[in-house]
Amino acid sequence: MAASKDPRPCSIADTLALVGEKYSLLVLREVCLGNGRFDQLVRNIGAPRDILATRLKRLVDAGILTKRPYSERPQRFEYRPTRAGLELEPVLLILKEWGDRHLRQGSDLPMALEHACGDELVPVVTCRACGDRVRHEDLTPRPQAPGWTVSGPTAA
């Protein structure tokens, strides 16, 4: 079968087009932690200033962050997550948990997050309908894009 010119339609790919660039998720991490000023972001992320400015503009334009002035002279801005930005926070939590478990193996963890219950947060994905923890073996993919199956594009 010949390779399709167009990749599979995919919400993951669409999301990564917005937040998958280097430093973008780290910007979101920082603003979710309350560090939304440019100098804080530069310091805490380590991104070059010009690249950080480009990422911030893209995230604001996409509606993931808002930009609010906090000083008029000199003019300076603070970035905060929008509702859409906060909806990405669970993605950050799952990435953090995966990194803690597979890259650091529980030692020298750089940050713990305490839940409102007082215990350390260990995020899990659960089904909205039944509340069960999501496991790979419980998932059944159902392609919705016309001309696509699980294994790829249908023959033309």
N, C-alpha and C positions, 0 to 999 in steps of 0.2 A: 504494500500500500504506500502510495506517495505521501510525503510529509505535507501536512496542511500549512498553508501560508499564514493562517491566523491561529494563534494559540487558543486553548480552551477558554471560553468565557468564565471568569472566576472572580468572586468578590474578594478573595484573598489577594489576588494580583492587583485588583483595583485599590485595595487598602494599602498594599505595599507601595504602590505608585505615589501615595501621599506620605506615608510614614516610614517607608523602608530605606530612605536615603540615610547615609551615615550621619549620626548625631540626632536625627529627628526623634527617635524614641527616648533618647537621653534628655532632650529638651522637655519632652512630655513628663519624664520622670521628675525632673527638677521642678517644673511648675506645679505638679501634683504634690510635691513636698513643700510647696510654698516659696520656692526660690525663683521668682519670675523676673528679676531685674537683670539687665544685660550683663553687667559685670559679674553677678553671681553665676549666671549661666556660663560665661567664659571660664571662670575659675573652676566651677564644679564639673564641667564637661571636658574642658581642655580643647575645645574646638577653636580653630582660627576665627577671628572676629568676622571676616568677610563671609565665610561659609556659614557661620552661625546666623548672621543677619539674613542671608538667603533662606535658610531653613525656617527662621521665624516668620518671614514674610509669607512663605508658602503655607505654613501651618495656620497663619491668620487668614489668608485668602481662602483656605479650605474650610474655615469655620471650626477648626480644632482648638485654636487659641483666640483670645481677645487681647487687644493691645490698649492699655490705658495709661495716660500720662500721670506721672507722680511728681514731676518737677517741670516748671516752665522755663527757668533760667538756671542752668542750661536745660533744654528740653530733653527729658528722659522718660522712658516708658517702662511699664511693668506688664508682664504677660501672665495671663491666667487661663486655665482650661475652660472651655465652654462645656455645655452639657455633652456634646459629641466627644470632646476631649476626655471628659470624665468617664465616658462609656468605654474608652480604651484602657482605663486604669486596670481592669482585671487582666488584660493581656500582659501588662507590665508585671503584675503580681505573679502570673503563671511563669513568665520568663525568668523572674527572680528565683522562684522556687525551683525551676528546672536547673538553673545555674548553680544554686546552692547544693542541690543533690548530686548533679553529674559533673560539675567542674570543680567545686570546692569540697565535695564529699563531707559536708558538715563541719569542716574545720575552718577557722579564721573567716567566719562569715562577716561581710562588711556591714550588714544592717539587718536588724530584725524589725518586724512590724507587729505592734500590739493591737489586737482587736478590741472593740469596746467592751467585750466580756472580760478583758484582763489577761487573756491567754495570747500566746504568740500565734499570729496568723499563719496557717498553712492552707493556701487556697486549693480548692478542687472545683472541677466543672460538674454541675449537676443538671439533670433534665428539668426543665421548667414544669412539665406536665406531671411527672411522677416523683420528682425529688431524688431519684437514684443517681449515684455517681456515674458519670459517663465513662464507659470503657470502650476501647476500639472494637472489641468483638460484638458489642451491642449496636453498632452503627450499620445502617444500610444506605449507601449512596443512591440518590435518585436524581440523575441529571435532568435539568429543566430547560437547558438551552437547546433550541432546535438544531438538529443535525449532530448531536453529541451523545455518546454513550459513556459509561464508566471508563471503558478502555480507549476511547478517543473518538474522532469524528466518524460519522457513518459514511459509507461509500456513496459517492455522488452518482 
